[in-house]
Amino acid sequence: MKPAVEKKSYRLCQITWCLLGLLIIAAINLYQRGFRLEYFLQIMPPCIFRTITGFYCPGCGGTRAVLELIHGNFFHSFYYHPIVLYTVVLYGWYLISNTIQWLSRGRIPWGSRYHRWYGLVAVIIVIGNWILKNLLLFLGIARL
């Protein structure tokens, strides 16, 4: 592996861990001040695509999926939008594997690398989810 690629991966891991730490500190601070995640859903404007067409947009359910994931409800998160869980698992593995490689100074070569098919799978998940939810909505079987 090229040293420049390793440095970029290690730098991305360092930045991500710092951002996660700041996010956790901010979340604890907001929680102590009485802010709850459910309030966020109440202030969100409605989906413009859904309002105009009556059908779900490709991103509908993403915010609820993130909130369910934060609460530890993996099944509900997957139900609302599977791309959220896919992204968290994929990036979580990337972060952990590259952190292990970075901390071991390359002696444990577990570092994950990006492959084009990750993006292709993500596009297929988003489009498949969009088609399935609108089909179920059209048939009157389920609502999000």
Secondary structure as the mmCIF struct_conf table of DSSP 4:
data_model
#
loop_
_struct_conf.conf_type_id
_struct_conf.id
_struct_conf.beg_label_comp_id
_struct_conf.beg_label_asym_id
_struct_conf.beg_label_seq_id
_struct_conf.end_label_comp_id
_struct_conf.end_label_asym_id
_struct_conf.end_label_seq_id
HELX_RH_AL_P HELX_RH_AL_P1 PRO A 3 GLN A 32
TURN_TY1_P TURN_TY1_P1 ARG A 33 GLY A 34
HELX_RH_AL_P HELX_RH_AL_P2 LEU A 37 ILE A 43
BEND BEND1 MET A 44 MET A 44
HELX_LH_PP_P HELX_LH_PP_P1 PRO A 45 CYS A 47
HELX_RH_AL_P HELX_RH_AL_P3 ILE A 48 THR A 53
BEND BEND2 GLY A 54 PHE A 55
TURN_TY1_P TURN_TY1_P2 PRO A 58 GLY A 61
HELX_RH_AL_P HELX_RH_AL_P4 GLY A 62 ILE A 70
TURN_TY1_P TURN_TY1_P3 HIS A 71 GLY A 72
HELX_RH_AL_P HELX_RH_AL_P5 PHE A 74 TYR A 80
HELX_RH_AL_P HELX_RH_AL_P6 PRO A 82 LEU A 103
TURN_TY1_P TURN_TY1_P4 SER A 104 GLY A 106
BEND BEND3 ARG A 107 ILE A 108
HELX_RH_AL_P HELX_RH_AL_P7 ARG A 116 LEU A 139
TURN_TY1_P TURN_TY1_P5 GLY A 140 GLY A 140
BEND BEND4 ILE A 141 ILE A 141
#
